[in-house]
Amino acid sequence: MRYMKPSNLFHELLKSNTLASSRLLGLDVGDMYVGLAVSDTTNKVASPLAVLVRKKTNIDLMAKDLQSLVSELSLGGFVFGYPFDRLKISRDAVQVKVFIDDLCRTGELKDVNYTFRDECFTSKNVELLLQTLKFHPTQSKTMLDKFAAVGILQVTKDVTLSLQLS
């Protein structure tokens, strides 16, 4: 996997004329789960996709699943939610970096570009919406992770649209 600044990732997609046919995968990395969301082919709408169970022992399986998604969905890159805090490095930020390092070590995703988007309040916003729906706690957690990933991609969508217009 190769890190790119958000604007560089989108410029690469624009240069290669694949923006209209390449989707982005949003990832919300947590302690136990990784929420996934996918953009549509125009990168204007994000939809919840799935939740992967995160364990040290299944990183190879997760990498293979993600590689399958790259092929099946014509993914042009990954967008990881990252808690930006200029004053300190949080435990959650370290967790995202460790997850990416673990994925890189598998060698499965070597051709995939990725970037980070600020995930501030994505989970909190979804949590507030889900509170009133009274789901079972397990169901609520998986929905929270998927829709937090949607929030990460929706922020990315705004960047993509502004680059397309310029």
DSSP file with accessible surface (Angstrom, degrees, kcal/mol):
  #  RESIDUE AA STRUCTURE BP1 BP2  ACC     N-H-->O    O-->H-N    N-H-->O    O-->H-N    TCO  KAPPA ALPHA  PHI   PSI    X-CA   Y-CA   Z-CA
    1    1 A M              0   0   32      0, 0.0     2,-0.5     0, 0.0   112,-0.2   0.000 360.0 360.0 360.0 146.1    0.0    0.0    0.0
    2    2 A R  E     -a  113   0A 129    110,-2.3   112,-2.3     2,-0.0     2,-0.2  -0.980 360.0-133.2-127.1 125.1    1.2    3.5   -0.8
    3    3 A Y  E     +a  114   0A 106     -2,-0.5     2,-0.3   110,-0.2   112,-0.2  -0.507  26.9 177.5 -74.5 139.9    0.2    6.6    1.1
    4    4 A M        -     0   0   15    110,-2.5   112,-0.3    -2,-0.2    -2,-0.0  -0.993  36.1-105.6-137.3 146.2   -0.9    9.7   -0.9
    5    5 A K     >  -     0   0  129     -2,-0.3     4,-2.4   110,-0.1     3,-0.3  -0.403  42.0-110.1 -61.8 148.9   -2.1   13.1    0.3
    6    6 A P  H  > S+     0   0   27      0, 0.0     4,-2.1     0, 0.0     5,-0.2   0.911 118.3  47.9 -51.7 -47.8   -5.9   13.3   -0.3
    7    7 A S  H  > S+     0   0   51      1,-0.2     4,-2.5     2,-0.2     5,-0.2   0.885 111.2  51.6 -63.7 -35.7   -5.5   15.8   -3.2
    8    8 A N  H  > S+     0   0   77     -3,-0.3     4,-2.5     2,-0.2    -1,-0.2   0.896 107.4  52.6 -67.0 -39.6   -2.8   13.7   -4.9
    9    9 A L  H  X S+     0   0    0     -4,-2.4     4,-2.0     2,-0.2    -2,-0.2   0.951 113.3  43.5 -60.4 -45.5   -5.0   10.6   -4.7
   10   10 A F  H  X S+     0   0    1     -4,-2.1     4,-2.5     1,-0.2    -2,-0.2   0.892 112.1  52.6 -69.9 -37.2   -7.9   12.4   -6.4
   11   11 A H  H  X S+     0   0   83     -4,-2.5     4,-3.0    -5,-0.2    -1,-0.2   0.898 108.0  52.5 -63.9 -38.5   -5.6   14.1   -9.0
   12   12 A E  H  X S+     0   0   75     -4,-2.5     4,-2.0     2,-0.2    -2,-0.2   0.917 110.2  47.6 -61.0 -44.4   -4.2   10.6   -9.8
   13   13 A L  H  <>S+     0   0   10     -4,-2.0     5,-2.0     1,-0.2     6,-1.0   0.901 113.6  48.0 -64.5 -39.3   -7.7    9.3  -10.4
   14   14 A L  H ><5S+     0   0   52     -4,-2.5     3,-1.3     1,-0.2    -2,-0.2   0.922 110.8  50.7 -66.3 -43.3   -8.5   12.4  -12.5
   15   15 A K  H 3<5S+     0   0  152     -4,-3.0    -1,-0.2     1,-0.3    -2,-0.2   0.874 111.4  47.4 -62.4 -37.9   -5.3   12.1  -14.6
   16   16 A S  T 3<5S-     0   0   64     -4,-2.0    -1,-0.3    -5,-0.2    -2,-0.2   0.408 107.7-126.9 -87.0   5.5   -5.9    8.5  -15.4
   17   17 A N  T < 5S+     0   0  145     -3,-1.3    -3,-0.2    -4,-0.2    -2,-0.1   0.806  79.5 115.2  55.7  30.2   -9.6    9.2  -16.3
   18   18 A T    >>< +     0   0   41     -5,-2.0     4,-1.7    -6,-0.2     3,-0.8   0.402  38.1  97.1-107.7   2.7  -10.7    6.5  -13.9
   19   19 A L  T 34 S+     0   0    6     -6,-1.0     3,-0.2     1,-0.3    -1,-0.1   0.903  85.2  49.9 -60.2 -39.1  -12.5    8.8  -11.4
   20   20 A A  T 34 S+     0   0   70      1,-0.2    -1,-0.3    -7,-0.2    23,-0.1   0.746 122.6  32.0 -72.1 -20.5  -15.9    8.0  -13.1
   21   21 A S  T <4 S+     0   0   70     -3,-0.8     2,-0.5    21,-0.1    -2,-0.2   0.426 104.1  81.6-117.0   0.6  -15.3    4.3  -12.9
   22   22 A S     <  -     0   0   16     -4,-1.7    53,-0.2    19,-0.3     2,-0.2  -0.933  61.8-156.0-111.7 129.2  -13.2    3.9   -9.7
   23   23 A R  E     -b   75   0A  72     51,-1.9    53,-3.9    -2,-0.5    54,-0.8  -0.522  10.2-130.8 -94.4 164.6  -14.8    3.8   -6.4
   24   24 A L  E     -b   77   0A   2     16,-0.2    15,-2.1    51,-0.2     2,-0.5  -0.910  11.1-142.6-114.4 145.0  -13.3    4.6   -3.0
   25   25 A L  E     -bC  78  38A   0     52,-2.1    54,-3.1    -2,-0.4     2,-0.4  -0.939  11.8-152.1-107.9 123.1  -13.5    2.4    0.1
   26   26 A G  E     -bC  79  37A   0     11,-3.1    11,-1.9    -2,-0.5     2,-0.5  -0.797  10.7-163.6 -93.0 136.5  -13.9    4.2    3.4
   27   27 A L  E     -bC  80  36A   0     52,-2.5    54,-2.7    -2,-0.4     2,-0.7  -0.985  13.5-167.7-126.1 125.7  -12.5    2.4    6.5
   28   28 A D  E     - C   0  35A   6      7,-2.4     7,-2.4    -2,-0.5     2,-0.5  -0.923  20.9-155.6-108.7 101.8  -13.4    3.2   10.1
   29   29 A V  E     + C   0  34A   7     -2,-0.7     5,-0.2    52,-0.3     2,-0.2  -0.698  21.0 166.0 -88.0 124.0  -10.8    1.3   12.1
   30   30 A G        -     0   0   14      3,-2.2    -2,-0.0    -2,-0.5   115,-0.0  -0.655  50.5 -91.6-123.5-177.1  -11.8    0.4   15.7
   31   31 A D  S    S+     0   0   87     -2,-0.2     3,-0.1     1,-0.1    -1,-0.0   0.913 120.6   9.8 -61.5 -46.3  -10.5   -1.9   18.4
   32   32 A M  S    S+     0   0  113      1,-0.2    22,-3.4    21,-0.1     2,-0.3   0.647 128.4  37.6-111.2 -22.1  -12.7   -4.9   17.4
   33   33 A Y  E     - D   0  53A  48     20,-0.3    -3,-2.2   108,-0.0     2,-0.5  -0.939  54.7-148.8-134.5 156.6  -14.2   -4.0   14.1
   34   34 A V  E     -CD  29  52A   0     18,-2.3    18,-2.6    -2,-0.3     2,-0.3  -0.977  22.4-148.6-123.4 112.5  -13.4   -2.2   10.8
   35   35 A G  E     -CD  28  51A   0     -7,-2.4    -7,-2.4    -2,-0.5     2,-0.4  -0.631  13.5-158.4 -80.6 139.0  -16.4   -0.5    9.2
   36   36 A L  E     +CD  27  50A   1     14,-3.0    13,-2.8    -2,-0.3    14,-1.1  -0.949  15.2 173.4-121.7 139.3  -16.5   -0.4    5.5
   37   37 A A  E     -CD  26  48A   0    -11,-1.9   -11,-3.1    -2,-0.4     2,-0.4  -0.975  14.6-151.8-137.2 152.3  -18.3    1.9    3.1
   38   38 A V  E     -CD  25  47A  11      9,-2.6     9,-2.7    -2,-0.3   -13,-0.2  -0.955  10.5-132.1-128.2 143.9  -18.1    2.3   -0.7
   39   39 A S  E     - D   0  46A   7    -15,-2.1     7,-0.2    -2,-0.4   -16,-0.1  -0.494  29.7-106.7 -84.4 163.2  -18.7    5.2   -3.0
   40   40 A D    >   -     0   0   48      5,-2.1     3,-1.6    -2,-0.2   -16,-0.2  -0.226  45.7 -88.7 -76.8 179.5  -20.7    4.9   -6.1
   41   41 A T  T 3  S+     0   0   63      1,-0.3   -19,-0.3     2,-0.1    -1,-0.1   0.700 130.7  48.4 -69.0 -16.7  -19.0    5.0   -9.5
   42   42 A T  T 3  S-     0   0   50    -21,-0.1    -1,-0.3     3,-0.1   -21,-0.1   0.414 107.3-126.3 -98.2  -0.3  -19.1    8.8   -9.6
   43   43 A N  S <  S+     0   0    4     -3,-1.6   118,-0.2     2,-0.2   117,-0.1   0.807  81.7 109.6  58.9  33.7  -17.8    9.2   -6.1
   44   44 A K  S    S+     0   0  104      1,-0.2     2,-0.4   116,-0.1    -1,-0.1   0.669  71.5  42.5-106.0 -25.9  -20.7   11.3   -5.1
   45   45 A V        -     0   0   80    112,-0.0    -5,-2.1     2,-0.0     2,-0.4  -0.985  66.0-155.2-127.7 134.8  -22.6    9.0   -2.8
   46   46 A A  E     -D   39   0A  11     -2,-0.4    -7,-0.2    -7,-0.2   104,-0.1  -0.883  11.3-170.1-108.2 141.2  -21.3    6.7   -0.1
   47   47 A S  E     -D   38   0A  58     -9,-2.7    -9,-2.6    -2,-0.4     2,-0.0  -0.976  30.1-104.6-129.0 144.9  -23.1    3.5    1.1
   48   48 A P  E     +D   37   0A  52      0, 0.0   -11,-0.3     0, 0.0    99,-0.1  -0.373  39.4 173.8 -64.8 143.7  -22.4    1.2    4.0
   49   49 A L  E     -     0   0A  63    -13,-2.8     2,-0.3     1,-0.4   -12,-0.2   0.742  44.5 -46.7-117.1 -61.0  -20.9   -2.0    2.9
   50   50 A A  E     -D   36   0A  36    -14,-1.1   -14,-3.0    96,-0.1     2,-0.4  -0.968  38.0-116.3-165.9 174.4  -19.8   -4.4    5.7
   51   51 A V  E     -D   35   0A  35     -2,-0.3     2,-0.4   -16,-0.2   -16,-0.2  -1.000  23.6-154.9-129.1 128.4  -18.0   -4.7    9.0
   52   52 A L  E     -D   34   0A  26    -18,-2.6   -18,-2.3    -2,-0.4     2,-0.4  -0.866  20.6-121.8-101.7 139.1  -14.9   -6.9    9.4
   53   53 A V  E     -D   33   0A  72     -2,-0.4     2,-0.6   -20,-0.2   -20,-0.3  -0.657  28.7-142.6 -77.9 130.7  -13.9   -8.4   12.7
   54   54 A R        +     0   0   41    -22,-3.4     2,-0.3    -2,-0.4     3,-0.0  -0.867  35.0 146.9-105.7 117.0  -10.5   -7.2   13.7
   55   55 A K    >   -     0   0  127     -2,-0.6     3,-1.0     1,-0.1     4,-0.2  -0.974  54.0-121.3-139.4 153.5   -8.1   -9.6   15.4
   56   56 A K  G >  S+     0   0  154     -2,-0.3     3,-0.8     1,-0.2    -1,-0.1   0.854 113.2  56.1 -59.3 -33.7   -4.3   -9.9   15.2
   57   57 A T  G 3  S+     0   0  128      1,-0.2    -1,-0.2     2,-0.1     3,-0.2   0.618 106.5  47.6 -79.4 -11.7   -4.8  -13.5   14.0
   58   58 A N  G <> S+     0   0   32     -3,-1.0     4,-2.5     1,-0.1    -1,-0.2   0.189  70.7 110.7-115.7  20.3   -6.9  -12.7   11.0
   59   59 A I  H <> S+     0   0   24     -3,-0.8     4,-2.5     1,-0.2     5,-0.2   0.882  79.9  53.3 -63.3 -35.6   -5.0   -9.8    9.4
   60   60 A D  H  > S+     0   0   95      2,-0.2     4,-2.1     1,-0.2    -1,-0.2   0.919 110.4  47.2 -64.2 -42.2   -4.1  -12.1    6.4
   61   61 A L  H  > S+     0   0  100      2,-0.2     4,-2.5     1,-0.2    -2,-0.2   0.914 111.6  50.7 -65.4 -40.9   -7.8  -13.0    5.9
   62   62 A M  H  X S+     0   0    3     -4,-2.5     4,-2.7     1,-0.2    -2,-0.2   0.914 109.2  51.2 -62.8 -42.0   -8.8   -9.3    6.1
   63   63 A A  H  X S+     0   0    0     -4,-2.5     4,-2.5     1,-0.2    -1,-0.2   0.910 110.8  48.3 -62.7 -41.0   -6.1   -8.3    3.6
   64   64 A K  H  X S+     0   0  109     -4,-2.1     4,-2.3     2,-0.2    -1,-0.2   0.902 111.3  50.4 -65.9 -40.7   -7.4  -11.0    1.2
   65   65 A D  H  X S+     0   0   67     -4,-2.5     4,-2.0     2,-0.2    -2,-0.2   0.919 111.7  47.7 -62.5 -42.9  -11.0   -9.8    1.7
   66   66 A L  H  X S+     0   0    0     -4,-2.7     4,-2.1     2,-0.2    -2,-0.2   0.901 110.1  52.2 -66.1 -38.7   -9.9   -6.2    1.0
   67   67 A Q  H  X S+     0   0   54     -4,-2.5     4,-1.8     1,-0.2    -1,-0.2   0.903 107.8  52.4 -64.4 -38.0   -8.0   -7.3   -2.1
   68   68 A S  H  X S+     0   0   56     -4,-2.3     4,-3.1     1,-0.2     5,-0.2   0.907 108.4  50.8 -62.0 -40.8  -11.2   -9.1   -3.4
   69   69 A L  H  X S+     0   0   29     -4,-2.0     4,-2.6     2,-0.2     6,-0.3   0.876 104.3  57.8 -64.9 -36.7  -13.1   -5.9   -2.9
   70   70 A V  H  X>S+     0   0   25     -4,-2.1     5,-1.7     2,-0.2     4,-0.6   0.938 114.9  37.6 -57.0 -45.5  -10.5   -4.0   -4.9
   71   71 A S  H ><5S+     0   0   86     -4,-1.8     3,-0.6     3,-0.2    -2,-0.2   0.950 118.9  46.3 -72.1 -49.7  -11.2   -6.3   -7.8
   72   72 A E  H 3<5S+     0   0  141     -4,-3.1    -2,-0.2     1,-0.2    -3,-0.2   0.855 123.2  32.8 -63.5 -39.2  -14.9   -6.8   -7.4
   73   73 A L  H 3<5S-     0   0   35     -4,-2.6   -50,-0.5    -5,-0.2    -1,-0.2   0.344 103.1-120.5-103.5   6.1  -15.8   -3.1   -6.9
   74   74 A S  T <<5 -     0   0   72     -3,-0.6   -51,-1.9    -4,-0.6     2,-0.3   0.954  41.1-164.6  52.2  54.7  -13.1   -1.5   -9.1
   75   75 A L  E   < -b   23   0A  18     -5,-1.7   -51,-0.2    -6,-0.3    -1,-0.2  -0.519  21.8-167.8 -76.2 133.5  -11.7    0.4   -6.1
   76   76 A G  E     -     0   0A  18    -53,-3.9    37,-0.3     1,-0.3     2,-0.3   0.520  66.1 -33.2 -95.3  -8.6   -9.3    3.2   -6.9
   77   77 A G  E     -b   24   0A   2    -54,-0.8   -52,-2.1    35,-0.1     2,-0.4  -0.931  58.7 -97.0 168.1 169.6   -8.1    3.7   -3.3
   78   78 A F  E     -be  25 114A   0     35,-2.1    37,-1.8    -2,-0.3     2,-0.5  -0.874  19.3-157.2-110.0 145.4   -8.8    3.5    0.4
   79   79 A V  E     -be  26 115A   0    -54,-3.1   -52,-2.5    -2,-0.4     2,-0.4  -0.962  14.1-160.2-123.2 108.3   -9.8    6.4    2.6
   80   80 A F  E     -be  27 116A   0     35,-2.8    37,-2.2    -2,-0.5     2,-0.3  -0.761  18.8-124.8 -90.2 132.8   -8.9    5.7    6.3
   81   81 A G  E     - e   0 117A   0    -54,-2.7   -52,-0.3    -2,-0.4    37,-0.2  -0.570  34.7-175.6 -70.7 134.1  -10.7    7.7    9.0
   82   82 A Y  E     - e   0 118A  27     35,-2.5    37,-1.4    -2,-0.3     2,-1.3  -0.989  28.2-128.4-139.4 127.7   -8.0    9.2   11.1
   83   83 A P        -     0   0   24      0, 0.0     2,-0.5     0, 0.0     7,-0.4  -0.615  28.6-158.3 -79.0  95.2   -8.5   11.3   14.3
   84   84 A F        +     0   0   86     -2,-1.3     2,-0.4     5,-0.1     5,-0.1  -0.645  22.8 162.4 -76.9 122.6   -6.4   14.4   13.6
   85   85 A D    >   -     0   0   73     -2,-0.5     3,-0.7     3,-0.2     5,-0.1  -0.908  24.5-160.7-140.3 108.5   -5.4   16.2   16.8
   86   86 A R  T 3  S+     0   0  232     -2,-0.4     3,-0.1     1,-0.2    -1,-0.1   0.692  87.8  56.2 -66.4 -17.9   -2.6   18.7   16.3
   87   87 A L  T 3  S-     0   0  163      1,-0.2     2,-0.3     0, 0.0    -1,-0.2   0.757 118.9  -1.5 -88.3 -24.9   -1.8   18.7   20.0
   88   88 A K    <   -     0   0  137     -3,-0.7     2,-0.6     0, 0.0    -3,-0.2  -0.991  66.9-108.5-158.1 162.8   -1.2   15.0   20.6
   89   89 A I        -     0   0  129     -2,-0.3     2,-0.1    -3,-0.1    -5,-0.1  -0.885  42.4-146.0 -98.2 118.9   -1.2   11.6   19.0
   90   90 A S     >  -     0   0   28     -2,-0.6     4,-1.9    -7,-0.4     5,-0.2  -0.374  22.4-113.2 -83.9 165.3   -4.2    9.7   20.3
   91   91 A R  H  > S+     0   0  157      1,-0.2     4,-2.2     2,-0.2     5,-0.1   0.875 119.0  55.1 -61.4 -39.0   -4.5    5.9   21.0
   92   92 A D  H  > S+     0   0   73      2,-0.2     4,-1.9     1,-0.2    -1,-0.2   0.880 105.2  52.2 -64.2 -37.3   -7.0    5.7   18.1
   93   93 A A  H  > S+     0   0    2      2,-0.2     4,-2.0     1,-0.2    -2,-0.2   0.923 109.9  48.2 -65.3 -42.7   -4.5    7.3   15.7
   94   94 A V  H  X S+     0   0   75     -4,-1.9     4,-2.7     1,-0.2     5,-0.2   0.915 108.1  56.3 -62.7 -39.9   -1.8    4.8   16.6
   95   95 A Q  H  X S+     0   0   22     -4,-2.2     4,-2.2     1,-0.2    -1,-0.2   0.900 106.5  49.0 -60.2 -41.3   -4.4    2.0   16.2
   96   96 A V  H  X S+     0   0    0     -4,-1.9     4,-2.3     2,-0.2    -1,-0.2   0.941 112.2  48.2 -64.8 -45.3   -5.1    3.1   12.6
   97   97 A K  H  X S+     0   0  100     -4,-2.0     4,-2.6     1,-0.2    -2,-0.2   0.902 110.9  50.6 -64.1 -40.0   -1.4    3.3   11.7
   98   98 A V  H  X S+     0   0   51     -4,-2.7     4,-2.7     2,-0.2    -1,-0.2   0.920 109.4  51.8 -63.6 -41.8   -0.7   -0.2   13.2
   99   99 A F  H  X S+     0   0    0     -4,-2.2     4,-2.4    -5,-0.2    -2,-0.2   0.931 110.8  47.0 -60.7 -45.4   -3.6   -1.6   11.2
  100  100 A I  H  X S+     0   0    3     -4,-2.3     4,-2.6     2,-0.2    -1,-0.2   0.926 111.5  51.2 -63.8 -43.1   -2.2   -0.2    8.0
  101  101 A D  H  X S+     0   0   80     -4,-2.6     4,-2.1     1,-0.2    -2,-0.2   0.915 109.8  50.2 -59.6 -42.5    1.3   -1.5    8.8
  102  102 A D  H  X S+     0   0   23     -4,-2.7     4,-0.9     1,-0.2    -1,-0.2   0.915 110.8  49.0 -63.0 -42.1   -0.2   -4.9    9.5
  103  103 A L  H >X S+     0   0    0     -4,-2.4     3,-0.7     1,-0.2     4,-0.6   0.912 109.8  52.3 -63.1 -41.1   -2.0   -4.8    6.1
  104  104 A C  H >< S+     0   0   48     -4,-2.6     3,-1.2     1,-0.2    -1,-0.2   0.888 102.5  59.1 -62.0 -39.5    1.2   -3.7    4.3
  105  105 A R  H 3< S+     0   0  176     -4,-2.1    -1,-0.2     1,-0.3    -2,-0.2   0.766  95.7  63.3 -63.0 -24.7    3.1   -6.6    5.8
  106  106 A T  H << S-     0   0   30     -4,-0.9    -1,-0.3    -3,-0.7    -2,-0.2   0.779  94.3-142.9 -71.8 -26.0    0.8   -9.1    4.2
  107  107 A G    X<  +     0   0   37     -3,-1.2     3,-0.7    -4,-0.6    -3,-0.1   0.442  69.5 112.9  78.9  -0.9    1.8   -8.0    0.7
  108  108 A E  T 3  S+     0   0   71     -5,-0.5     3,-0.2     1,-0.2    -4,-0.1   0.785  78.4  38.9 -73.1 -28.9   -1.8   -8.5   -0.5
  109  109 A L  T >  S+     0   0    2     -6,-0.4     3,-1.9     1,-0.2    -1,-0.2  -0.058  70.0 131.3-116.7  33.5   -2.5   -4.8   -1.2
  110  110 A K  T <  S+     0   0  147     -3,-0.7    -1,-0.2     1,-0.3    -2,-0.1   0.757  75.3  48.5 -64.2 -23.7    0.8   -3.5   -2.6
  111  111 A D  T 3  S+     0   0  144     -3,-0.2     2,-0.5  -110,-0.1    -1,-0.3   0.366  88.8 105.8 -96.5   6.5   -0.8   -1.7   -5.5
  112  112 A V    <   -     0   0   11     -3,-1.9  -110,-2.3   -35,-0.0     2,-0.3  -0.748  57.8-149.8 -94.6 129.0   -3.4    0.1   -3.5
  113  113 A N  E     -a    2   0A  34     -2,-0.5   -35,-2.1   -37,-0.3     2,-0.3  -0.703  20.5-178.1 -88.7 149.1   -3.2    3.8   -2.8
  114  114 A Y  E     -ae   3  78A  29   -112,-2.3  -110,-2.5    -2,-0.3     2,-0.3  -0.960  11.6-177.9-144.9 161.5   -4.6    5.2    0.4
  115  115 A T  E     - e   0  79A   0    -37,-1.8   -35,-2.8    -2,-0.3     2,-0.3  -0.882  24.0-112.4-145.7 178.4   -5.1    8.4    2.2
  116  116 A F  E     - e   0  80A  19   -112,-0.3     2,-0.4    -2,-0.3   -35,-0.2  -0.898  19.8-170.3-118.0 147.9   -6.5    9.7    5.5
  117  117 A R  E     - e   0  81A  55    -37,-2.2   -35,-2.5    -2,-0.3     2,-0.2  -0.989  38.4 -98.7-131.7 145.2   -9.5   11.9    6.2
  118  118 A D  E     - e   0  82A  64     -2,-0.4    37,-0.1   -37,-0.2   -37,-0.1  -0.408  31.1-168.6 -63.4 127.6  -10.4   13.5    9.5
  119  119 A E    >>  +     0   0   23    -37,-1.4     3,-2.2    -2,-0.2     4,-0.5   0.198  26.7 154.0-104.4  16.7  -12.9   11.3   11.3
  120  120 A C  T 34 S-     0   0   61    -38,-0.3    -2,-0.0     1,-0.3   -38,-0.0  -0.218  75.7  -8.9 -50.6 123.4  -13.8   13.8   14.0
  121  121 A F  T 3> S+     0   0  146      1,-0.1     4,-2.5     3,-0.0    -1,-0.3   0.460  94.2 121.6  69.6   6.5  -17.3   13.2   15.3
  122  122 A T  H <> S+     0   0   13     -3,-2.2     4,-1.8     2,-0.2     5,-0.2   0.956  82.3  40.3 -63.3 -47.0  -18.3   10.6   12.6
  123  123 A S  H  X S+     0   0   38     -4,-0.5     4,-2.8     1,-0.2    -1,-0.2   0.905 115.2  52.0 -66.6 -40.7  -19.0    7.9   15.2
  124  124 A K  H  > S+     0   0  116      2,-0.2     4,-2.2     1,-0.2    -2,-0.2   0.906 108.3  51.2 -63.3 -41.2  -20.7   10.4   17.5
  125  125 A N  H  X S+     0   0   96     -4,-2.5     4,-1.4     2,-0.2    -1,-0.2   0.923 113.6  44.0 -62.0 -44.0  -23.0   11.7   14.8
  126  126 A V  H  X S+     0   0   15     -4,-1.8     4,-2.4    -5,-0.2     5,-0.2   0.908 109.8  57.0 -67.6 -41.3  -24.1    8.2   13.9
  127  127 A E  H  X S+     0   0   73     -4,-2.8     4,-1.7     1,-0.2    -2,-0.2   0.908 104.9  51.5 -55.4 -44.4  -24.4    7.3   17.6
  128  128 A L  H  X S+     0   0  106     -4,-2.2     4,-0.6     1,-0.2    -1,-0.2   0.884 111.4  47.6 -62.5 -38.5  -26.9   10.1   18.1
  129  129 A L  H  < S+     0   0  128     -4,-1.4     3,-0.4     1,-0.2     4,-0.3   0.881 113.2  47.6 -69.2 -38.1  -29.0    8.9   15.2
  130  130 A L  H >X S+     0   0   15     -4,-2.4     3,-1.4     1,-0.2     4,-0.6   0.742  92.2  79.6 -77.8 -22.8  -29.0    5.3   16.3
  131  131 A Q  H >< S+     0   0  120     -4,-1.7     3,-0.8     1,-0.3    -1,-0.2   0.884  93.8  47.8 -53.2 -43.4  -30.0    6.1   19.9
  132  132 A T  T 3< S+     0   0  105     -4,-0.6    -1,-0.3    -3,-0.4    -2,-0.2   0.656 100.1  67.7 -76.0 -13.6  -33.6    6.5   19.1
  133  133 A L  T <4 S-     0   0   97     -3,-1.4    -1,-0.2    -4,-0.3    -2,-0.2   0.599  89.3-142.7 -87.3 -13.1  -33.9    3.3   17.1
  134  134 A K    <<  +     0   0  176     -3,-0.8     2,-0.1    -4,-0.6    -3,-0.1   0.896  32.4 172.8  55.9  50.2  -33.4    0.9   20.0
  135  135 A F        -     0   0   67     -5,-0.4    -1,-0.1     1,-0.1    -2,-0.0  -0.452  44.3 -87.7 -79.5 161.4  -31.3   -1.7   18.2
  136  136 A H     >  -     0   0  118     -2,-0.1     4,-3.1     1,-0.1     5,-0.3  -0.416  45.7-112.3 -61.0 143.2  -29.7   -4.7   20.0
  137  137 A P  H  > S+     0   0   98      0, 0.0     4,-2.2     0, 0.0     5,-0.2   0.867 116.3  48.7 -53.3 -39.2  -26.2   -3.5   21.2
  138  138 A T  H  > S+     0   0   79      2,-0.2     4,-2.0     1,-0.2     5,-0.2   0.939 114.2  45.3 -67.5 -44.3  -24.3   -5.8   18.7
  139  139 A Q  H  > S+     0   0   97      1,-0.2     4,-2.3     2,-0.2     5,-0.2   0.908 112.3  52.4 -64.8 -39.9  -26.4   -4.7   15.8
  140  140 A S  H  X S+     0   0   35     -4,-3.1     4,-2.5     1,-0.2    -1,-0.2   0.907 108.3  51.3 -62.5 -41.1  -26.1   -1.1   16.9
  141  141 A K  H  X S+     0   0   78     -4,-2.2     4,-2.3    -5,-0.3    -1,-0.2   0.921 110.8  46.5 -64.8 -44.8  -22.3   -1.4   17.0
  142  142 A T  H  X S+     0   0   38     -4,-2.0     4,-2.1     1,-0.2    -1,-0.2   0.908 113.9  48.4 -68.2 -37.2  -21.9   -2.9   13.5
  143  143 A M  H  X S+     0   0   37     -4,-2.3     4,-2.6    -5,-0.2     5,-0.3   0.908 109.4  54.1 -66.1 -39.6  -24.3   -0.2   12.1
  144  144 A L  H  X S+     0   0   17     -4,-2.5     4,-2.0    -5,-0.2    -2,-0.2   0.935 109.8  46.8 -58.4 -46.5  -22.3    2.5   13.9
  145  145 A D  H  X S+     0   0    2     -4,-2.3     4,-1.7     2,-0.2    -1,-0.2   0.906 113.7  47.3 -65.8 -42.3  -19.0    1.3   12.3
  146  146 A K  H  X S+     0   0   57     -4,-2.1     4,-1.5     1,-0.2    -1,-0.2   0.934 115.2  44.5 -65.0 -44.8  -20.5    1.0    8.8
  147  147 A F  H  X S+     0   0   79     -4,-2.6     4,-2.1     2,-0.2    -1,-0.2   0.778 107.3  58.5 -76.5 -23.4  -22.1    4.4    8.9
  148  148 A A  H  X S+     0   0    0     -4,-2.0     4,-1.9    -5,-0.3    -1,-0.2   0.908 106.0  50.7 -65.5 -39.2  -19.0    6.0   10.4
  149  149 A A  H  X S+     0   0    0     -4,-1.7     4,-2.1     2,-0.2    -2,-0.2   0.882 106.8  54.4 -64.3 -35.6  -17.2    4.8    7.3
  150  150 A V  H  X S+     0   0   19     -4,-1.5     4,-2.5     1,-0.2    -2,-0.2   0.936 106.4  52.1 -61.3 -44.0  -19.9    6.4    5.2
  151  151 A G  H  X S+     0   0   22     -4,-2.1     4,-1.7     1,-0.2    -2,-0.2   0.885 106.7  53.0 -60.1 -38.5  -19.3    9.7    7.1
  152  152 A I  H  X S+     0   0    0     -4,-1.9     4,-1.5     1,-0.2    -1,-0.2   0.929 112.4  44.2 -63.4 -43.1  -15.5    9.4    6.2
  153  153 A L  H  X S+     0   0    6     -4,-2.1     4,-2.5     1,-0.2    -2,-0.2   0.852 106.6  59.9 -72.0 -33.4  -16.3    9.0    2.5
  154  154 A Q  H  X S+     0   0   62     -4,-2.5     4,-1.2     2,-0.2    -1,-0.2   0.901 105.5  48.8 -62.8 -38.3  -18.9   11.8    2.5
  155  155 A V  H  X S+     0   0   53     -4,-1.7     4,-1.1     1,-0.2     3,-0.3   0.923 111.1  51.0 -64.2 -40.3  -16.2   14.2    3.6
  156  156 A T  H  X S+     0   0    1     -4,-1.5     4,-2.5     1,-0.2     3,-0.3   0.882 100.8  63.3 -64.6 -36.4  -14.0   12.9    0.9
  157  157 A K  H  X S+     0   0   47     -4,-2.5     4,-2.9     1,-0.2     5,-0.2   0.897  98.4  55.1 -56.3 -40.9  -16.8   13.4   -1.7
  158  158 A D  H  X S+     0   0   93     -4,-1.2     4,-1.9    -3,-0.3    -1,-0.2   0.902 108.9  47.4 -62.2 -38.9  -16.7   17.1   -1.1
  159  159 A V  H  X S+     0   0   31     -4,-1.1     4,-2.0    -3,-0.3    -2,-0.2   0.933 112.0  50.4 -66.6 -43.8  -12.9   17.2   -1.9
  160  160 A T  H  X S+     0   0    1     -4,-2.5     4,-2.1     1,-0.2    -2,-0.2   0.931 110.3  49.3 -60.6 -46.4  -13.5   15.1   -5.0
  161  161 A L  H  X S+     0   0   48     -4,-2.9     4,-1.9     1,-0.2    -1,-0.2   0.910 109.5  51.0 -62.8 -40.9  -16.3   17.3   -6.3
  162  162 A S  H  X S+     0   0   66     -4,-1.9     4,-1.1    -5,-0.2    -1,-0.2   0.882 110.8  49.5 -66.3 -33.8  -14.2   20.5   -5.8
  163  163 A L  H  < S+     0   0   24     -4,-2.0    -1,-0.2     1,-0.2    -2,-0.2   0.876 108.8  52.5 -71.1 -34.8  -11.3   18.9   -7.7
  164  164 A Q  H  < S+     0   0   76     -4,-2.1    -2,-0.2     1,-0.2    -1,-0.2   0.863 110.4  48.4 -67.4 -34.3  -13.6   17.9  -10.6
  165  165 A L  H  <        0   0  155     -4,-1.9    -1,-0.2    -5,-0.2    -2,-0.2   0.733 360.0 360.0 -78.0 -22.9  -15.0   21.4  -10.9
  166  166 A S     <        0   0  118     -4,-1.1    -3,-0.0    -5,-0.2    -4,-0.0  -0.261 360.0 360.0 -87.8 360.0  -11.5   23.1  -10.9
